[in-house]
Amino acid sequence: MKNYTKKAHRLQNPEKGAPESCIVIDSPHSGHVAPPDFDHAPSYKQLMRVSDYAVHRLVAFAPKNGIPLLKALQLRVYLDLNRDDDPEIKAGNMFRGHYSVRNPVPLYNKEPSLKARFNRIAKYYRPYYALLDKAIGKAQKRHGAAVHFDMHSMRSLTTPRGGGPEVPNMYDFEIGTRDGKTCDDAIVKKFCTLLASKGYRVGLNEKFKGRHLIETTGNPAQNRHSIQIEINRGMYMDEDTLKLRPGFLQVKRDLEATFNEFNTWMLQSSGYCHKPKQAKGHKPPCP
């Protein structure tokens, strides 16, 4: 089977000598692997069109900046990691029965058995959440606070809330915190301000408020904050051919600058971080 690997996900830890960071990033929907038990009806390229194509590449700078980066390797439609672990096949679930809402053709030539679905949950879903929780917990223990960013992408066209023909997406980035349930307002608003300062149109808790991943990991009362980010694909790729546009590099550079500025604010002046224990002679990252 093309693009098959036995690995389910990849966690890239901070590089040696990288700066301190209280940030953790994950990309659950940008995988490209079609495991051999995935008897899909649409073509491989069609399946890639409903993934968050290349999002993990937009944040590939994370490890060199001290940020752990967790990415799923399997295709999004094989198992949706941003849903709860319900093995039923139905719309809006981790196991979908159709290709997409806009193109409701069957996803499978033959639907996976209940046993096969539970096997996917055991191999792909639960280990992913365990790794993410461990990375967030490590950052929170070291710095007193952790901010988790769950990275996604959105189409350049969108359906208005009242229905009707699709219109251009009015946002370059949509940020979600479940209306403040998964992250303190001061934290997410600071991030939005930094991103908007680079000329982007940023929406907060509009259409994409966040789903199961940030609901599970975000707990502001414990100083664990989770934010979902949706990036407009039209800025960096051709949504039909999947070819990256020249704008890809600019978006990547701006994201790197934003994350670094945000991390500096968190560690030095936000009031959320504490002074971590350091070996004698080492300068701590938090004042």
N, C-alpha and C positions, 0 to 999 in steps of 0.2 A: 504494500500500500504506500502510495506517495506521501512524503512528509511525515512518516511515522517515527516516533521515538518512544522509548519505554518510560521516559521521564514525564511526570505529570505537571511539574511546575519548576521554577528556578528562583531561588533567593540569592540575590547578589548583596553581600555584606559590604559595609564601607571599606574602601581601599586603605591599605596601611599608610599612615601619615595624613589621612584626610582630616579636615576640621571636624570639631564636635557638631552634632546636630540632634535636635529633638524631634525631627521629622521622620516619618515612615511613609513610603509610597508603594501602592500596589496597582497592577493593571490586570484585571480578571478577564477581560473580553478581547484581548488583542492576539490571542494564540492562533497558530496556523496549522496545528497538528490534527489530522483526521485519523484516529486510531482504527485498527483493522476491523473492529466489531461495529463500526459506524456505517450501517447500510443506508446511506443517504440517497434520496431521489434527485434533488437539485445537483447541479455541477459543483465542483470544488470552488470555482471562481464565484459562483452565486453565493455560496456559503461564506466566502471571505467578504463579500459586499455587506453582509449584516454583522460583521465583526467590527470591533473598534480598531480598524486597521492602522498599524504603525504607531499606536499610542505609546507603547513601551519604548519605542525609538525616540519619541519626543522627550522622554524623561530619562534617557540613557545616561545622562550626566550625573544621576543621583549618587552612585557609589563613590565617585571621586570627590564629591562634596560632603561625604560623611553620612549619606542617607541610604538606608537599606531599601532595596527595590525587589519586590516580589511580583512575579509575572506568571500567569497561567500559560501553558504551552498548547493545550488542546483548543479546538474550535469552540467558540462561544455556544453554538447551537448543539454541541455534543452534550454539554452540561453547563447550565447557567449558574455560575458561582454567586451571582448577586440576587439569589432567591433563597427562600428557606428550603430545608431538605425534605420536601414532599415528593415521593417517587411517582406520583400520578402524572399521566401525560395529559396536559390541558393548557389552554391559553394562559399566558402570564406566569407559568410555572417554570421550575428548573428544567423540566423535560417538556419541550413544546412539541406539538403534533404537526404544525404547519411551518412553512418556510418563514413567513413574516405576516404581519397584520395586513400590509398593503398587497401582498402576493400570497394568498392563503392556499398554496398548493401543498400537498403532503410532504413532510420532511423525510419520511422513511419509506423505503421499499417494503420493509418489514419492521414493525415496531419492536424495540428491545423488550425482552421479558422482564417481569418484575425483579427476578434475581439479577439480571444484567444491570438494571437500574440501581439496585442496592450496591452492586459491585462498583459502579461508577462513583457513587456517593462515598464509599469507603476508600477508594483509591485516589480520587481527585478532590472531592469537596472537603472532607473533614481534615485531611493533612494541610490543605491550603489555609483554612481558618486557624488551625493550630499554629502554623508558622507565622501567620500575620499577628496573632495574639501575642506570641512570644516576642516578636520584634517590637511591638508597641509597648509591651510590658517592660522590656529592657530599656527602652528610651525613657519611659516614665520613671523607672526606678533611678536611673542615672541623673536625670535633669529635674525631676519633680513634676514634669509635664511632658506629654507626647501629643503630637498632632499628626494624625493619619490622613493622607490624601488618597482617595479612591478615584483612579483616573479612567475616564471614558471619552467617547466621541459621539457627536450628534450630527444628523444630516443638515445640509445647508438649506433645505426646504422643510417647512413645518406646516402642520394642519392647525388652523386657528381653533381656539377653544370652542367657539360656537359652531364649528364645522365649516364646510365649504372648500373651495380649491386651495391647494397648497400655496404658501407664500414664502419669500425668503426669510430665513431665520434672522431675527433682529439682534441676536446676541452672538458674539464671538466666543464667549465663555458663559456657561451657566453653572453657578455654584449652588450646592444644596447641603442643608444641615437638618433636614426634616423640621423646618421652621424653628430652629434653635434647640432641638432636642438632643442633637449629637455633638454640638460644639458651642462654646460661649460666643455670644455676639461680637464681643470685642476682638476676638481672634479672627473670625471669618471676615469681619468688616475690614480689618487691617490687610488681610490678604487680597480682598477685592480692590481696595484702594491702590495697593501696589501694582496690581495687574492693570487696572484702569489707567494708571499714570503712564503706561506704555502705549496708550492709544486704543486699547481694546474696549469693546462694548461688553459690559459684564452684568449679568443678571443674577440675583440672589433669591433662592427659594421661589422660583417662578414655576416653569413646567417640570423641570427636573429637580426634585427636592431631595433625592437620594433614596436608596433602596436598602436591601437586607444587610449588606456589608457594613455600612456606616451605622445602621441601627444596632448591629451586634457589637461593634467595636467601640462606638462612641459612648462615653460616660463622663460628661463634664464634672460631675460631682467628685469623681476620682482623678480629675485633671487628665483624662484621656479624651481627646477631642478628635472627631472624625468629620471629614469634609468630602463630598463628592464633587468632582469637576468634570463637566462635559465640554469638549472642545469642538468647535464648528469645523467639520471636515473640509468645507470649501476653502478654508484658509491655507491648507497644506497638501491637498490631494485631489485628484480627479476621482470622483465617486463611482464612475462607471468602469474606467480602465484600471483603477487602483494605483496609478502612477503618482509619485510624489511630485508636488509643484515646487518651484523655487522658494515659495513662502515657507516651506517646511523648516528650513534652517533658521529663518528669522523667528518663527514661533518657538522653536527649540531654545534659541538664545534668550529670548524674552522670558520663557518659563524658568530657565536656569537662574537668570538674574533675579526674578521674582522670588523664587524659593530661597535663594541665598540672603536676599534682603529681609525676607520674612523670618528666617532662622536667626539672623542677627538680632532682630527686634525681640523675638521670643527669648533668647538667651540673655540679652543685655538690658532690656528696658521694659519688657512687658509686665514683669511682676509675677509671671506664672512659673518661672524656673527657680530652682534652688541651686546653691553652690554644691557641686558634686565633690565627693571625696577624691583627692588626688595624691599621687605619690609625692614624697618630699622633693621639692625642687621643680615641680611641674606647675605651670600657670593654668588655673582653672578657666573654663570658657564662660562661666556666669559670674558676674560681679557680686 
